[in-house]
Amino acid sequence: MRRTMCLMDDNEKNWKEALLRQYAAGEITWHELRECGFENYVEVLGGLGELGLRPPIAPMEGPNRAARERGRALIREALKGRP
């Protein structure tokens, strides 16, 4: 089992950026981001956008495909209302 170290330095922005970069690279999961202080996925997507990064994308195959498609649709709708 992989353990994520949520070590904060003097600059919260630096460690959040590092975590977002790890997430975009597929090195850590959304669950691990939550353990490190991210409260919602819209915060993660906004942070990725500010860094010019994209979230990792799960393959669209298998029994969870419909659930992932619904989740993506919900995320798109939530982002439409974001300033």
BAFI-3210 file (N, C-alpha, C; in Angstrom, 3 decimals, decimal comma, padded with zeros to 6 digits):
// residues 83
n [1|2|3|4|5|6|7|8|9|10|11|12|13|14|15|16|17|18|19|20|21|22|23|24|25|26|27|28|29|30|31|32|33|34|35|36|37|38|39|40|41|42|43|44|45|46|47|48|49|50|51|52|53|54|55|56|57|58|59|60|61|62|63|64|65|66|67|68|69|70|71|72|73|74|75|76|77|78|79|80|81|82|83]
n.u [000,835|000,537|001,759|001,031|002,864|001,972|003,366|003,744|005,357|006,778|005,300|002,186|001,128|003,188|003,380|000,827|000,802|002,794|001,540|-000,651|000,687|001,751|-000,632|-001,682|000,210|-000,432|000,598|-000,405|-003,615|-007,071|-008,219|-005,946|-005,249|-007,398|-006,858|-004,720|-005,697|-007,248|-010,477|-012,612|-013,386|-013,622|-011,967|-009,519|-009,554|-009,626|-007,142|-005,421|-005,966|-004,998|-002,306|-001,894|-002,322|-003,788|-006,322|-005,626|-006,716|-008,973|-009,190|-011,806|-013,402|-014,744|-016,734|-017,335|-017,698|-020,081|-020,604|-018,315|-018,696|-021,033|-020,005|-018,090|-019,791|-021,162|-019,050|-018,355|-020,683|-020,540|-018,249|-019,042|-020,392|-018,392|-016,362]
n.v [-001,188|002,176|005,116|008,490|011,346|014,107|016,625|019,864|022,796|026,011|027,442|027,136|027,127|026,070|023,311|022,425|022,814|020,968|018,564|018,622|018,435|015,866|014,426|014,970|013,642|011,082|009,889|010,011|009,625|010,841|010,353|010,422|013,106|014,301|013,438|015,037|017,578|018,794|019,869|019,568|018,326|020,227|022,257|020,983|020,629|023,330|024,195|022,582|023,626|026,258|025,715|024,837|022,168|018,897|016,672|013,226|010,643|008,052|004,916|004,499|002,030|-001,172|-002,221|000,097|002,211|003,714|005,009|006,625|008,279|009,651|010,960|012,652|014,303|015,587|017,018|018,730|020,337|021,516|023,074|024,960|026,922|028,124|030,914]
n.w [000,000|-000,835|000,677|001,187|001,801|003,558|003,908|004,962|003,929|004,661|002,883|001,857|-000,706|-002,312|-001,508|-002,140|-004,896|-005,608|-004,878|-006,635|-009,070|-008,819|-008,787|-011,364|-012,855|-012,300|-010,067|-007,492|-005,838|-005,955|-003,487|-001,849|-002,168|-000,828|001,783|002,244|002,521|000,479|-000,219|-002,040|-005,335|-007,315|-006,457|-006,870|-009,678|-010,462|-009,471|-010,975|-013,506|-013,226|-013,145|-015,648|-016,143|-016,630|-015,340|-014,437|-016,630|-016,487|-018,157|-020,549|-020,254|-019,338|-016,429|-014,984|-016,657|-017,345|-014,916|-014,690|-016,910|-016,146|-013,901|-015,072|-016,557|-014,485|-013,332|-015,443|-015,500|-012,945|-013,228|-015,079|-013,652|-012,229|-011,408]
ca.u [000,000|001,305|001,424|001,368|003,315|001,342|004,224|003,621|006,492|006,331|004,454|001,128|000,960|004,200|003,074|-000,387|001,221|003,516|000,547|-001,415|001,543|001,792|-001,939|-001,770|001,110|-000,942|001,410|-001,248|-005,040|-007,975|-008,337|-004,743|-005,356|-008,334|-006,146|-003,736|-006,341|-008,141|-011,818|-013,528|-012,724|-013,603|-010,724|-008,434|-009,608|-009,219|-005,698|-004,770|-006,111|-004,074|-000,952|-001,847|-002,308|-005,074|-006,427|-005,395|-007,965|-009,124|-009,658|-013,265|-013,761|-015,074|-018,063|-017,563|-017,711|-021,260|-020,425|-017,309|-019,313|-021,914|-019,146|-017,518|-020,865|-021,387|-017,912|-018,509|-021,739|-020,045|-017,260|-019,720|-020,776|-017,196|-015,853]
ca.v [000,000|003,413|006,164|009,830|012,227|015,421|017,531|021,249|023,654|027,333|028,013|026,182|027,078|025,170|021,896|022,105|022,683|019,704|017,494|018,667|017,913|014,409|013,909|015,047|012,624|009,758|009,333|009,914|009,553|011,846|010,012|010,928|014,575|014,632|013,230|016,116|018,857|019,288|019,610|019,130|018,072|021,469|022,913|020,282|020,978|024,729|024,260|021,997|024,595|027,376|025,238|024,380|020,707|018,203|015,523|011,935|010,116|006,599|004,373|004,393|000,647|-001,943|-002,090|001,412|003,243|004,584|005,842|007,648|009,239|010,503|011,811|013,700|015,244|016,394|017,924|019,782|021,246|022,283|024,037|026,036|027,967|028,624|032,167]
ca.w [000,000|-000,971|001,656|000,732|002,864|003,444|004,657|004,557|004,233|005,078|001,858|001,531|-002,163|-002,873|-001,311|-002,895|-006,302|-005,751|-004,835|-007,879|-010,137|-008,635|-009,180|-012,824|-013,400|-011,946|-008,984|-006,303|-006,153|-005,370|-002,064|-001,178|-002,123|000,259|003,042|002,377|002,750|-000,565|000,273|-003,096|-006,611|-008,092|-006,019|-007,552|-011,102|-010,586|-009,258|-012,152|-014,585|-012,976|-013,441|-017,032|-016,120|-016,757|-014,434|-015,080|-017,186|-016,413|-019,423|-020,643|-020,548|-018,154|-015,834|-014,372|-017,700|-017,222|-013,720|-015,015|-017,832|-015,337|-013,077|-015,927|-016,876|-013,275|-013,180|-016,458|-015,054|-011,790|-013,698|-015,811|-012,711|-011,529|-012,012]
c.u [000,876|000,831|001,889|001,767|002,725|002,134|004,088|004,925|005,940|005,361|003,432|000,947|001,946|003,822|001,799|-000,057|001,923|002,539|-000,268|-000,601|001,651|000,480|-002,064|-000,903|000,641|-000,190|000,637|-002,712|-005,811|-008,126|-007,134|-004,740|-006,284|-007,662|-005,161|-004,382|-007,177|-009,558|-012,790|-012,800|-012,680|-012,354|-009,519|-008,397|-009,201|-007,719|-004,921|-004,812|-005,160|-002,636|-000,804|-001,792|-003,711|-005,117|-006,089|-006,739|-007,950|-009,611|-011,174|-013,653|-014,124|-016,419|-018,351|-017,653|-018,880|-021,119|-019,400|-017,883|-020,248|-021,097|-018,539|-018,563|-021,149|-020,270|-018,009|-019,556|-021,264|-019,060|-017,892|-020,070|-019,607|-016,683|-014,509]
c.v [001,246|004,433|007,499|010,665|013,611|016,411|018,936|021,967|025,009|027,956|026,971|026,048|026,092|023,703|021,505|021,944|021,350|018,525|017,451|018,117|016,391|013,769|013,880|013,976|011,202|009,104|009,191|009,982|010,717|011,587|010,564|012,460|015,008|014,483|014,373|017,500|019,440|018,894|019,139|019,061|019,316|022,277|022,297|020,674|022,426|024,892|023,687|022,982|025,767|026,992|024,772|022,869|020,157|017,052|014,239|011,367|008,596|006,095|004,201|002,990|-000,038|-001,598|-000,709|002,543|004,214|005,513|006,941|008,696|010,181|011,461|012,946|014,743|016,153|017,422|019,062|020,800|022,118|023,360|025,176|027,197|028,589|029,894|032,006]
c.w [000,000|000,061|001,116|001,930|002,620|004,286|004,102|004,866|004,651|004,090|001,410|000,026|-002,793|-002,704|-002,030|-004,376|-006,535|-005,758|-006,128|-009,046|-010,043|-009,090|-010,704|-013,485|-013,082|-010,811|-007,681|-006,731|-005,532|-003,876|-001,286|-001,127|-000,995|001,620|003,312|002,423|001,635|-000,196|-000,792|-004,424|-007,491|-007,723|-006,738|-009,029|-011,339|-010,439|-010,428|-013,315|-014,440|-013,307|-014,896|-017,161|-016,289|-015,761|-015,171|-015,547|-017,127|-017,766|-019,422|-021,113|-019,241|-017,557|-015,235|-015,390|-017,542|-016,020|-013,983|-015,953|-017,079|-014,479|-013,878|-016,293|-015,685|-013,077|-014,198|-016,028|-013,882|-012,238|-014,478|-014,899|-011,975|-012,213|-012,652]
res [m|r|r|t|m|c|l|m|d|d|n|e|k|n|w|k|e|a|l|l|r|q|y|a|a|g|e|i|t|w|h|e|l|r|e|c|g|f|e|n|y|v|e|v|l|g|g|l|g|e|l|g|l|r|p|p|i|a|p|m|e|g|p|n|r|a|a|r|e|r|g|r|a|l|i|r|e|a|l|k|g|r|p]
***
